[in-house]
Amino acid sequence: MSVTGVQGLAFAVSAGLEPLVIEKYDSLKRMIEAMILAGSEPAIVAAAINSEMTKIEDYCNTQLAKLMPIVFNTAFHWTIVEEQLKAGIVIKNQVYSPQWCQDGKTFYDRVLANGTKTLASISGLLLSGQEDKIVLLGLITDELEKAKNSWLRLLRTETEAAYSQGVKAALLALGYLYAIIDNPDPCDRICVDEVGERRVTLAEARVGLDLPPFHPNCKCVFRGIWYQP
């Protein structure tokens, strides 16, 4: 299977989560709209938003914790399976790590930070004294759109990181020494101009620095090679 085919299977694992979380944000938007138009006190609206945001954060964390190891194992398995079968060897599955980023943060940290930022922004708007309900709703809707987009960016980036971890583990298990970063469908000028067809030593390669994701929403792929050209 091609490297892009493996990546496609890995992303398919988490794809179903996107519309579910989008619907939760849309439902939150409808709830806020109903409360504001009904004339609810800002403090009551803020408390309701806080409660719903906490539920969304818990849901996101739970789903990511379930899905990212599956993304990892999908990438690991489909990278390794053909050569493993041909060679007649059995390679033990490796373990996914949520702490892949160089800043030491996990998706738990980022989900919490995004939620805290959104709640603070919306609470500020509710307490700003804006009397025009339509204007207030528009401003809050903008903040919810930012939160939703931050979530989608997080999901896609975490999926890419889990995919990279799985492929790296498989290539190392198969004895590859190096990897070539490919951009069959460049996702960003950064990847084209700065990454190109960079060759890296697998044993030293770090996900998020030497291996994708190189930026949020990155969709780069890589393949193993036996020698350094």
KEBAFI-941485 format. One record per residue (C-alpha): chain; z, y, x. Coordinates in steps of 0.001 Angstrom, whole numbers. Layout:
! residues N
 kette      zz      yy      xx
     A       Z       Y       X
...
***
This chain:
! residues 229
 kette      zz      yy      xx
     A       0       0       0
     A    -831    3501    1284
     A    1897    5951    2282
     A     980    8191    -644
     A    1152    5175   -2950
     A    4669    4404   -1753
     A    5666    8024   -2277
     A    4200    7957   -5776
     A    6300    4915   -6676
     A    9405    6579   -5231
     A    8876    9750   -7256
     A    8158    7727  -10398
     A   11753    6500  -10261
     A   13175    9991  -10815
     A   10346   11500  -12876
     A   11904   10538  -16205
     A   15003   12593  -15447
     A   13151   15924  -15409
     A   12457   16207  -19170
     A   15970   15008  -20020
     A   17634   17763  -18021
     A   15109   20362  -19180
     A   16052   19489  -22764
     A   19730   19993  -21939
     A   19006   23498  -20649
     A   16837   24225  -23683
     A   19624   22997  -25954
     A   22073   25273  -24138
     A   19679   28177  -24665
     A   19536   27466  -28423
     A   23328   27282  -28618
     A   23748   30634  -26826
     A   21126   32237  -29048
     A   22870   31046  -32207
     A   26278   32253  -31028
     A   25083   35688  -29926
     A   23080   36302  -33081
     A   26116   35241  -35116
     A   28169   37923  -33388
     A   30536   35622  -31463
     A   32918   37276  -29030
     A   31630   37309  -25420
     A   34691   35417  -24175
     A   34086   32651  -26719
     A   30413   32416  -25777
     A   31305   32313  -22075
     A   33812   29524  -22672
     A   31244   27514  -24627
     A   28667   28004  -21863
     A   31188   26936  -19236
     A   31872   23742  -21163
     A   28185   22913  -21590
     A   27329   23758  -17974
     A   30071   21400  -16805
     A   28550   18639  -18939
     A   25103   19325  -17477
     A   26476   19271  -13918
     A   28291   15982  -14541
     A   25163   14479  -16074
     A   22973   15611  -13161
     A   25378   14279  -10554
     A   25744   10943  -12338
     A   21994   10485  -12685
     A   21240   11536   -9110
     A   23902    9148   -7815
     A   22207    6324   -9737
     A   18590    7192   -9001
     A   18523    8258   -5346
     A   19546    4825   -3979
     A   16785    3315   -6152
     A   14287    5827   -4734
     A   15451    4852   -1243
     A   15124    1123   -1912
     A   11725    1588   -3560
     A   10412    3419    -497
     A   12069     895    1825
     A   10779   -2146     -43
     A    7182   -1041    -544
     A    6892     193    3031
     A    8160   -3057    4413
     A    7045   -5709    1959
     A    3485   -6396    3110
     A    4275   -6678    6812
     A    7492   -8534    6101
     A    5606  -11129    4087
     A    2868  -11436    6694
     A    5383  -11860    9500
     A    7548  -14243    7506
     A   10693  -12308    8316
     A   13561  -11137    6146
     A   14972   -7663    6668
     A   18223   -6621    5064
     A   18168   -3534    2851
     A   19605    -375    4363
     A   21832    2192    2663
     A   20886    5574    1219
     A   22966    8580    2301
     A   23293   11722     132
     A   24382   13693    3221
     A   20946   14020    4820
     A   20586   17793    5119
     A   21425   19515    8400
     A   23891   21857    6671
     A   26018   18836    5725
     A   25788   19503    1986
     A   25028   16820    -595
     A   23388   17124   -4005
     A   26911   17236   -5485
     A   27545   20456   -3556
     A   24214   21972   -4579
     A   24550   21081   -8273
     A   28013   22675   -8294
     A   26787   25786   -6450
     A   23829   26228   -8808
     A   26049   25825  -11860
     A   28671   28224  -10560
     A   26030   30846   -9778
     A   24432   30506  -13224
     A   27760   30706  -15031
     A   28789   33792  -13066
     A   25487   35536  -13833
     A   25612   34773  -17553
     A   29298   35705  -17828
     A   28498   39022  -16183
     A   25749   39664  -18717
     A   28012   38785  -21639
     A   30674   41200  -20415
     A   28217   43957  -19489
     A   28535   45678  -22873
     A   24850   45225  -23710
     A   24742   45830  -27470
     A   21109   44913  -28082
     A   21315   41199  -28822
     A   17601   40609  -28223
     A   17752   42243  -24796
     A   20903   40265  -23959
     A   19267   37008  -25017
     A   16236   37801  -22871
     A   18402   38380  -19821
     A   20389   35187  -20403
     A   17166   33229  -20962
     A   15934   34451  -17575
     A   19099   33125  -15928
     A   18733   29749  -17663
     A   15117   29517  -16491
     A   16283   30151  -12932
     A   18924   27437  -13316
     A   16398   24989  -14739
     A   13932   25678  -11926
     A   16696   25292   -9348
     A   17520   21914  -10840
     A   13874   20753  -10756
     A   13554   21933   -7153
     A   16755   20065   -6271
     A   15628   16839   -7956
     A   12228   16837   -6256
     A   13662   17691   -2846
     A   16384   15030   -3100
     A   13786   12479   -4188
     A   11634   13334   -1169
     A   14688   12992    1104
     A   15597    9584    -336
     A   11956    8499      23
     A   11942    9622    3680
     A   15187    7802    4406
     A   13802    4597    2915
     A   10510    4771    4794
     A   12233    5620    8084
     A   14637    2680    7705
     A   11727     337    6942
     A    9630    1512    9885
     A   12556    1136   12283
     A   13284   -2342   10931
     A    9663   -3278   11537
     A    9872   -2090   15124
     A    7815    1089   14942
     A    8646    3607   17647
     A    6954    6730   16319
     A    5886    8350   13070
     A    3016   10662   12237
     A    3540   13276    9524
     A     511   13377    7228
     A    -542   16077    4795
     A   -3221   14456    2634
     A   -2502   17035     -61
     A    -675   19873    1716
     A    2248   21056    -352
     A    2825   24291    1523
     A    1276   26391    4258
     A    4397   25692    6324
     A    3501   22010    6426
     A    -102   22716    7374
     A     526   25372    9998
     A    3768   24161   11551
     A    3856   20421   10878
     A     205   19374   10851
     A       4   15870   12289
     A    3224   16091   14267
     A    4323   12897   15996
     A    8056   12170   16177
     A   10237    9490   17751
     A   11644    7524   14829
     A   15006    6647   16354
     A   15734   10342   16906
     A   14014   11714   13798
     A   16203   13630   11343
     A   15332   13843    7666
     A   14928   17482    6691
     A   14130   18552   10241
     A   11748   16101   11944
     A   10827   14195    8772
     A   10238   15563    5260
     A   11383   17375    3215
     A   10610   20399    5365
     A   11228   22822    2496
     A   12132   22653   -1225
     A    9562   20698   -3269
     A    8037   19219     -92
     A    5720   16240    -724
     A    4704   15348    2845
     A    4350   11682    3814
     A    4515    9855    7136
     A    3498    6528    8656
     A    4631    4497   11622
     A    2730    3936   14828
     A    3576    1647   17739
     A    2829    4034   20594
     A    2678    7716   21375
     A   -1034    8724   21573
***
